[in-house]
Amino acid sequence: MLRSPSAPDTDCAARSGTRSRAATPPAWLVVAVACAGQFLVVLDVSVVNVALPSMRADLGMSATGLQWVVNAYSIAFAGFMLLGGRAGDLFGRKRMFLVGLGLFTVASLAGGAAQADWQLLAARTAQGLGAAVLAPSTLTILTSAVPEGAARARAIATWTAVGAGGGAAGGLVGGLLTESLSWRWVLLINVPLGALVLAAAARWTRESRAGGERRLDLPGAVLVTAGTATLAYAIVQTEAAGWGSARTLVPMGVALALIAAFLAVETRTRLPLMPLALFRVRSVAAANAAMFVCGMGSFAMWFFMTLYAQNVLGYTPIEAGLALVPSSLAVVLGSKTAPRLMPRFGARNVAVTGVLVTAAGFAWQSTMSAHGSYVPTIMLPGIVMMAGAGFAMTPLASLATSGAEPGDAGLVSGLVNTSRTLGGSLGLAILSTVAASRSAGLADASSLTRGYAGAFQAGAGILLVAVAVLVVWAPREGREEPRG
């Protein structure tokens, strides 16, 4: 059986008659297509990191502009993901998968051909929008294809491992493409890959959607996206202007007002983008809060590790990418190990352990020096950081989706990705500010190392906050509170 039973869900097969068993694709093939889409989405968060110095030299970008090569994608991705998830619920998950991947692929072509910094940032924003439509459908298509239970936990672990592996592999892929071809190919590579996944998804995935009225909450989507983007901009401003400057405080006040307006709209609209009652389910609320905080602490790892390897240790782009290969393998191993322990120890306890291991790795990485050697300075702390991250993400995703109604599957999937990516976007801005303040604006190896070490110290502290959130808020297995 490819779909867990759900009364409010409908699909093309139900509307047009029962298909023959021979016409039904095997679940593993559907999972593979969904994971391929997720891989592309997450890969593009990190694949540009190694290419940032080359982009700056070619397009004459500022240091703040480099941050926005990452943030433009991440903020559009996070801000529109709730809308993308709800669109999948109402208009069809397969349809939104294809639409999102199509936009993502076209935007990648435009970014690879950019001749000015604003063109690159516009293309990265469009990529993020396409990813926001695509990503929620990847998890929903997967959970629809695999019945609830051990098989679904393994499928979610694969999805988590592939997503985390995409982030980890970004450094290697980016290094290979930047050094052997040019930075443009870190974007252009998505064009043939996107076309291949599009063809596979059109052939092998089945359409499904929730029942009910098809209407999207566009005002809510605009408000939450504008609020998120403005808040990230305000935090980035602190690097140059400081936290007490009007250049920081004014956009921060505007951002908080926009987010408050979003919450007010959601309480009054008949079909909200994000039904606030969803957060009465403790597993959904706690897991998403923990994902948000974990993203704030851990998302910037690849950004600072690649900058440290190239700017301090003198690695080439491909050497920097190869240096992170062990970390890439560790995150996959952690993701695939977690489901084996979840039935015995519980998802919450496994997640707490994973976040603690990640925090320990960050603390270790913060001891880096300007003359460090590869094994103790990059490889070993990287393995600890990313094994812990992989170990934590699978139980967090399982917790976040376990208490939701079937008709909210796309929304909850969007919320999972939103929490992780939005937290990462804001975390990158915050930790970049920490790094800049610790380096005192100097560009010598010792000052840069001091700044990067400060960012990892701050990341470790943020991850301990995520541990507290899980311990205090997340339910124990068998004690989930029903939706109110």
CORZICOR-V407160 format. One record per backbone hydrogen bond with DSSP energy under -0.5 kcal/mol. CO is the residue of the C=O (numbers start at 0). NH is the residue of the N-H. E is the energy in kcal/mol with one decimal. If there is no record, write none. Layout:
CO & NH & E
CO & NH & E
This chain:
5 & 8 & -0.8
7 & 210 & -2.2
9 & 208 & -2.9
10 & 14 & -1.8
11 & 15 & -2.2
12 & 16 & -1.3
19 & 22 & -1.3
20 & 23 & -1.1
22 & 24 & -0.6
25 & 28 & -0.8
25 & 29 & -1.6
26 & 30 & -2.7
27 & 31 & -2.0
28 & 32 & -2.1
29 & 33 & -2.5
30 & 34 & -2.7
31 & 35 & -2.0
32 & 36 & -2.0
33 & 37 & -2.0
34 & 38 & -2.5
35 & 39 & -1.9
36 & 40 & -1.8
37 & 41 & -2.5
38 & 42 & -2.7
39 & 43 & -1.6
41 & 44 & -1.3
41 & 45 & -1.0
42 & 45 & -0.6
42 & 46 & -2.9
45 & 48 & -1.6
45 & 49 & -0.5
47 & 51 & -0.8
48 & 51 & -1.2
50 & 54 & -2.6
51 & 55 & -2.6
52 & 56 & -2.1
53 & 57 & -2.3
54 & 58 & -2.8
55 & 59 & -1.4
55 & 60 & -0.8
61 & 65 & -1.8
62 & 66 & -1.5
63 & 67 & -1.6
64 & 68 & -0.9
65 & 68 & -0.7
65 & 69 & -1.0
66 & 69 & -0.6
66 & 70 & -3.0
67 & 71 & -2.5
68 & 72 & -0.6
69 & 73 & -2.3
70 & 74 & -3.3
71 & 75 & -1.5
72 & 76 & -2.5
73 & 77 & -2.9
74 & 78 & -3.2
75 & 79 & -1.9
77 & 80 & -0.7
77 & 81 & -0.6
79 & 83 & -2.6
80 & 84 & -2.8
81 & 85 & -2.3
82 & 86 & -2.5
83 & 87 & -1.9
84 & 88 & -1.7
85 & 89 & -2.2
86 & 90 & -3.2
87 & 91 & -1.4
88 & 209 & -3.5
91 & 95 & -2.1
92 & 96 & -2.1
93 & 97 & -2.3
94 & 98 & -2.5
95 & 99 & -2.9
96 & 100 & -2.3
97 & 101 & -2.2
98 & 102 & -2.3
99 & 103 & -2.5
100 & 104 & -2.3
101 & 105 & -2.2
102 & 106 & -2.6
103 & 107 & -1.8
104 & 108 & -1.6
105 & 109 & -2.0
106 & 110 & -2.6
107 & 111 & -2.2
108 & 112 & -1.1
110 & 113 & -1.2
115 & 119 & -1.8
116 & 120 & -2.4
117 & 121 & -2.3
118 & 122 & -2.3
119 & 123 & -2.4
120 & 124 & -2.0
121 & 125 & -2.2
122 & 126 & -2.5
123 & 127 & -2.2
124 & 128 & -2.0
125 & 129 & -2.5
126 & 130 & -2.7
127 & 131 & -2.0
128 & 132 & -1.4
129 & 133 & -2.1
130 & 134 & -3.2
131 & 135 & -0.6
133 & 136 & -0.7
133 & 137 & -1.0
134 & 137 & -0.8
134 & 138 & -1.1
135 & 139 & -1.8
136 & 140 & -2.8
137 & 141 & -1.6
138 & 142 & -2.6
139 & 143 & -1.9
140 & 144 & -1.2
141 & 145 & -1.0
146 & 151 & -0.7
148 & 152 & -2.2
149 & 153 & -2.2
150 & 154 & -2.1
151 & 155 & -3.0
152 & 156 & -2.1
153 & 157 & -2.2
154 & 158 & -2.4
155 & 159 & -2.9
156 & 160 & -3.0
157 & 161 & -2.9
158 & 162 & -2.4
159 & 163 & -3.2
160 & 164 & -3.0
161 & 165 & -2.1
162 & 166 & -1.8
163 & 167 & -2.5
164 & 168 & -3.5
165 & 169 & -0.9
167 & 170 & -0.9
167 & 171 & -0.6
168 & 172 & -3.0
169 & 173 & -2.8
170 & 174 & -2.2
171 & 175 & -2.7
172 & 176 & -2.4
173 & 177 & -2.6
174 & 178 & -2.3
175 & 179 & -2.3
176 & 180 & -2.1
176 & 181 & -0.9
181 & 184 & -1.6
182 & 185 & -1.7
183 & 186 & -1.3
183 & 187 & -2.3
184 & 188 & -1.6
186 & 189 & -1.5
187 & 190 & -1.6
187 & 191 & -0.6
188 & 192 & -1.3
189 & 193 & -2.9
190 & 194 & -2.0
191 & 195 & -1.9
192 & 196 & -2.3
193 & 197 & -2.4
194 & 198 & -2.0
195 & 199 & -2.0
196 & 200 & -2.9
197 & 201 & -2.4
198 & 202 & -1.5
199 & 203 & -2.8
200 & 204 & -1.8
206 & 11 & -0.9
207 & 92 & -2.6
208 & 9 & -3.2
212 & 214 & -1.2
215 & 217 & -1.5
216 & 220 & -1.8
217 & 221 & -2.5
218 & 222 & -2.3
219 & 223 & -2.4
220 & 224 & -2.0
221 & 225 & -2.5
222 & 226 & -2.5
223 & 227 & -2.1
224 & 228 & -2.5
225 & 229 & -2.3
226 & 230 & -2.1
227 & 231 & -2.4
228 & 232 & -2.2
229 & 233 & -2.3
230 & 234 & -2.0
231 & 235 & -2.4
232 & 236 & -1.9
233 & 237 & -0.7
234 & 237 & -1.0
235 & 238 & -1.4
236 & 239 & -0.8
236 & 240 & -3.0
237 & 241 & -1.2
241 & 244 & -0.8
244 & 247 & -1.2
244 & 248 & -2.9
245 & 249 & -2.2
247 & 251 & -1.7
248 & 252 & -2.5
249 & 253 & -2.3
250 & 254 & -2.5
251 & 255 & -2.3
252 & 256 & -2.1
253 & 257 & -2.4
254 & 258 & -2.4
255 & 259 & -2.4
256 & 260 & -2.3
257 & 261 & -2.2
258 & 262 & -2.2
259 & 263 & -2.1
260 & 264 & -2.6
261 & 265 & -2.4
262 & 266 & -1.3
263 & 267 & -0.8
264 & 267 & -0.9
264 & 268 & -2.5
268 & 271 & -0.5
274 & 277 & -1.9
275 & 278 & -1.6
276 & 279 & -2.0
277 & 280 & -1.4
279 & 281 & -0.8
280 & 284 & -2.5
281 & 285 & -3.2
282 & 286 & -2.0
283 & 287 & -1.9
284 & 288 & -2.2
285 & 289 & -2.6
286 & 290 & -2.4
287 & 291 & -2.4
288 & 292 & -2.2
289 & 293 & -3.0
290 & 294 & -2.7
291 & 295 & -1.9
292 & 296 & -1.9
293 & 297 & -3.0
294 & 298 & -2.0
297 & 300 & -1.8
298 & 301 & -0.6
299 & 303 & -2.4
300 & 304 & -2.7
301 & 305 & -2.1
302 & 306 & -1.6
303 & 307 & -2.7
304 & 308 & -2.5
305 & 309 & -2.1
306 & 310 & -3.1
306 & 311 & -0.5
307 & 311 & -1.6
307 & 312 & -1.9
308 & 314 & -3.0
315 & 319 & -2.6
316 & 320 & -2.0
317 & 321 & -2.5
318 & 322 & -2.0
319 & 323 & -0.7
320 & 323 & -1.0
321 & 324 & -1.5
323 & 327 & -1.9
324 & 328 & -2.1
325 & 329 & -2.1
326 & 330 & -2.1
327 & 331 & -1.3
328 & 332 & -2.2
329 & 333 & -2.6
330 & 334 & -2.0
331 & 335 & -2.1
332 & 336 & -1.6
333 & 337 & -1.7
334 & 338 & -0.6
336 & 339 & -1.1
336 & 340 & -0.8
337 & 340 & -1.3
337 & 341 & -1.7
338 & 342 & -0.7
340 & 344 & -2.8
341 & 345 & -2.3
345 & 349 & -2.1
346 & 350 & -2.5
347 & 351 & -2.6
348 & 352 & -2.2
349 & 353 & -2.3
350 & 354 & -2.4
351 & 355 & -2.3
352 & 356 & -2.3
353 & 357 & -2.2
354 & 358 & -2.6
355 & 359 & -2.2
356 & 360 & -2.1
357 & 361 & -2.1
358 & 362 & -2.4
359 & 363 & -2.2
360 & 364 & -2.6
361 & 365 & -1.7
363 & 366 & -1.8
364 & 367 & -1.7
368 & 371 & -1.3
372 & 376 & -1.6
373 & 377 & -2.6
373 & 378 & -2.2
374 & 379 & -2.6
377 & 381 & -1.7
378 & 382 & -2.3
379 & 383 & -2.1
380 & 384 & -2.7
381 & 385 & -2.4
382 & 386 & -2.5
383 & 387 & -2.0
384 & 388 & -1.9
385 & 389 & -2.4
386 & 390 & -2.2
387 & 391 & -1.7
388 & 392 & -2.1
389 & 393 & -1.1
390 & 394 & -0.6
391 & 395 & -1.8
392 & 396 & -2.7
393 & 397 & -2.2
394 & 398 & -2.7
395 & 399 & -2.5
396 & 400 & -1.4
397 & 401 & -1.0
398 & 402 & -0.6
400 & 403 & -0.7
404 & 407 & -1.7
405 & 408 & -1.7
407 & 411 & -2.9
408 & 412 & -2.4
409 & 413 & -2.6
410 & 414 & -2.3
411 & 415 & -2.3
412 & 416 & -1.9
413 & 417 & -2.7
414 & 418 & -2.8
415 & 419 & -1.7
416 & 420 & -2.6
417 & 421 & -3.3
418 & 422 & -1.8
419 & 423 & -1.7
420 & 424 & -2.5
421 & 425 & -2.3
422 & 426 & -2.5
423 & 427 & -2.6
424 & 428 & -1.7
425 & 429 & -2.5
426 & 430 & -3.3
427 & 431 & -2.2
428 & 432 & -1.6
429 & 433 & -2.1
430 & 434 & -2.7
431 & 435 & -2.4
432 & 436 & -2.4
433 & 437 & -2.2
434 & 438 & -1.9
435 & 439 & -0.7
435 & 440 & -1.1
438 & 441 & -2.0
443 & 447 & -2.6
444 & 448 & -2.4
445 & 449 & -2.2
446 & 450 & -2.1
447 & 451 & -2.7
448 & 452 & -2.7
449 & 453 & -1.9
450 & 454 & -1.7
451 & 455 & -1.9
452 & 456 & -2.2
453 & 457 & -2.4
454 & 458 & -2.3
455 & 459 & -2.1
456 & 460 & -1.8
457 & 461 & -2.2
458 & 462 & -2.2
459 & 463 & -1.5
460 & 464 & -1.1
461 & 465 & -1.4
462 & 466 & -1.6
463 & 467 & -1.9
464 & 468 & -2.2
465 & 469 & -2.1
466 & 470 & -2.6
467 & 471 & -2.4
468 & 472 & -2.4
468 & 473 & -0.7
469 & 473 & -0.9
475 & 478 & -2.0
